[in-house]
């Protein structure tokens, strides 16, 4: 590098400029400026704010666990770690997912596993726990109430009771068990009494649906975890596992779903075509969530439901009641002996109502072979305002059961044409568009008793197969000219001749959209070859 010429003058400013210029020239020669374009992005795009929040909560639980060394805090921390790990695994952008892609394709995630817990020393089976925001005793404080000397023995108990946790359970009806509730609230463990109520609908079986109500301390509005034990044993020594308490917040107004349909319980199910048609019909009617309580179904049905799960439309919940009780396959003990009605159907229905109480504006309780069809409008979104205006809001709406024989195929009247179905001949199951003749309705048959309902879940305390047990007096039978239920199944009225059946082609109004939607699902899911001929 050549020497720089002498500065032109002795002026300080010029000397400083000369000096800076010289240094700049040296830097340009020895270390020239290079331009490199970079893009800033997260190193882990799958690491969301929700995961960050869960991690922080896990740290708090870990510290609490180390500080107290209580079993309830260890249980809470372990449960949270499972949830956190599942949340990470389910993140679609997580690079770890790449290593399990093949396994997911071969064995995709199907359902949420429902845990049941036995209460030691009793015949009670715990199903789920939910915060109850609508009931409870109104407590008082020391400042607002001073007890008399005769009340002192009850003062502390009365002072603390206010909010409640509702535990859904299945109990032996002949056993009068007493319960103790261990509640985790704000990092502390509280012990209260649990009061049991067995539903009156049990259809003569030994076991029935039950609710166990556990009171919370006055200063605790919500409990995070709960364990229910027998009062005959020491609570501290008898507590083994805790349930997470759902429905922590009572929401109103806007909900994630407008309509949720609960199917319970699905067992030995292989009616693939009718299931696709029902799920697609429900979407046409405005349903945005279907919850299926599953005991068993065919591999083809499992494959189909995996497709819907990936779409976010269906939630499948494993319902392993068969592992705990001798379940009946029918609704009466004389038709199918067992401990409990229809695979524990009533318990599943109640769990679905409470699970979606603050997630869905309405819930519908019916089976996969049943469809509630409006007669003057085309969707539930249009139907419900009509029902609320006619019968009142926050009511239970009952829909008349109309049975369409699935073992008889009769041609429609000359003015109606059935859609082509050759493309579905390789798909197992019933085609509801080909069974358009129903049994006559009269006041003495099952049309008026085997109804199903749509209801605001926040008004429900006890649900049953056909309607509500509590509250009573809020269910109204909807005029069949406004809406009714289409039940495609084996005949209910035995001995009817084909000419006695009544044609009802309301389903054909949905036929073009339904046929297209079913073809799309069967093709995209791989259950129907793409080159099938219509």
C-alpha positions, 0 to 999 in steps of 0.5 A: 500500500503506497504512502499517502501524500502530505496534508494540503494545509495545517487547518484542523478541520482539513487535517481531520478530513484528510485523516478520516479519508486516509483511514477509509481508503485503507479499510476499503483496500484491506477490508472492503464492504460486502453486502449480504441479504438475510431474512429474519425468521423464527428458528422454530416456527412451530413453537407457538404462543400457546406452547410458550404459555404451556411451558411457563405453566409447566415451570410453575407446576414443577416449582410447586411440586418441588416445594410441597411434595404433595401427591396432587401436585405431582399428578397435576405436573405429570398430567400437564407434561403429557398435554404439553408433549401432545401439543408439541407432537400435534404441531404440523410444522414441528420438524420432529413430525417428519420422522413419524410421517409414515407411521401417521399415514399407516396409523393416523391419530383416531381418537381421544382416549376417555379415562374411567376411574374406579372409586375404591371400596364402591361400585362407582365408575368416574367418567369426567369432571366439569366445573358447575357455574349454574348451581351451588350454595351461596356462602357468606363471610365472617364480616357479614354474618355472626353465628349464634352459639348453637350454630358454631358447630356448623359455621365453618362448614356453611361458611366455606360452601359456594361453587361446585364441581360436577362429576359424571359417573356410573354407579350401582343403583342398589349401593348407597355410597358416600364420597369425599372430594379432594380438590386442587385449587390455587395450589392447595388441596381441599377436602369436601363431601360429595353428594350423589344423584342417580338418574331415574332413566336406567331402563331396569339395569343394575347400573345407572348414570349418576352425578356427584356434586362436590362443593368448593371453598368459598374463596375458590371459584374453580378447581383445576383437578379433582379426585373422588374417593369413598368416605369409608376410607381415609381420603389422603391414603385413598387418593390415587388419580385425579381428573382434570376439571373442564369448563373452567370458564362460563362463556356466553354469546359467541361460541366456536361452534353453532351446532354440535351433533353427538353420536353415542355410542358407536359399536360394531359399526360398519354402515359406511355409506350411510355414515358418509351421507349423514355426516355430509347431510349434517354439514349441509344443514349447518352442523360444524362439529360431530362428536362420536363416542366409539366402542368399535367399528370396521377398518373402513369406518376407521379410515373414513373417520380419520379423514374427517378428523384431519379436516377438523369436522369430527372428534372421536372419543374412545368409550371403553365402558366394555372394559369395566362393566358387562355392557348390554347391546340393547335398551332392555335387560330382557333383550340383552342382559348386562350391567348397563344400558346400551354400552353406557349410552346415557353417560356418553350423551351427558358427557358430550353435553357438558364437554360442549356446554361452552363450545357450542351454541346448540347440541343435537343428540341423535344417532348416525342413522337419524337426520332432523330435516326442516320442511320449510327452510333448508338448514338448522341455521334458518330453522332455530330462529323459527323454533325460538320464536314459536316455542321460546328461547333456551328450550329443548326442541323435540323432533318426531321420529319417522321410520324409513325402511332400509330393507325395502326399495320402492320406485318413487312417484313418476314426478321424482327421479332417483339420483344415479348410485352406480358409483356407490355400489362398491361401498358397503352400507345403506343409501338413504336416497334410495329409501324414501318410504316411511311408516305411517305416524299415529299417536300410539306408535314410537314416532312421538316417544322415540324423538330426539332433540336439539337444545342449548346445552347451558340449560341442561343438567341431566340428559337422557336418550329421548329428551331431558330429565332435568330441567323438566318442562322445557321440551316442546314437540316441534310441529312435523310440518316445520321439522321432523326426524328421518330415521332410516333403519329396520322396520319398527311397525312389524307386518306393514305391507309395502303399499301401506308405507308413505312416500316422502321425498324431502331428502331429494331436495338435498340430492345434488349437493349431497351426491357431489359431497359424498363422491368427493369424500369417498374419492379423497379418502381413498375409499372410492377409486377415482376412475369409478363410473357414475 
